[in-house]
């Protein structure tokens, strides 16, 4: 199972992002797992497990699906780093 962020872009330039959607679908159908239900005219999306949002399908101009890295990939790509190291070292006289 793969995890995605699904962005619904509307004709008025706004967007609605459903985060951490788990899906076994191919990329073109991941959006179906992001919605609670859909019909010919509407997409019904539950946001933050509390609010049900209804989008007119004709107002949605694009749906972007961004695959998120798995927990294993996050651990493999984890890099420790120094931030503001030069500033800190110059402050203590090194």
QUICOR-V925083 format. One record per residue. PSI is psi in degrees with one decimal (NA if undefined). OMEGA is omega as a letter, one per 40 degrees, with the letter a starting at -180 (* if undefined). Layout:
# QUICOR-V925083
psi:omega
PSI:OMEGA
PSI:OMEGA
This chain:
# QUICOR-V925083
psi:omega
134.6:a
148.2:a
138.1:a
156.5:i
126.9:a
122.9:a
123.4:i
110.5:a
130.8:a
164.9:a
-26.0:a
8.6:i
1.6:i
164.7:i
154.3:i
125.6:a
121.1:i
114.7:a
153.9:i
51.0:i
121.0:i
133.0:a
145.4:i
-0.3:a
162.0:i
163.7:a
-39.4:a
-16.9:a
8.8:a
-33.9:a
-27.5:a
-30.6:i
-15.2:i
-18.1:a
150.6:i
-45.4:i
166.9:i
154.3:i
-167.8:a
-27.8:a
-20.7:a
153.8:i
129.7:i
116.9:a
128.3:i
118.1:a
133.4:i
29.1:i
16.3:a
-42.1:a
126.9:i
124.8:a
137.4:i
124.0:i
137.8:i
128.1:a
-34.7:a
-16.3:i
-13.5:i
117.9:a
-23.3:a
144.5:i
119.8:i
134.6:i
115.2:a
117.7:i
131.1:i
148.1:i
146.9:i
167.1:i
-35.7:i
-44.7:i
-37.7:i
-42.1:a
-39.8:i
-39.8:a
4.0:a
129.9:i
123.9:i
151.2:a
155.9:i
128.7:i
138.9:a
30.0:a
-41.7:a
-42.0:i
-44.1:a
-46.3:a
-37.0:i
-26.0:i
-28.5:a
3.8:i
22.0:i
NA:*
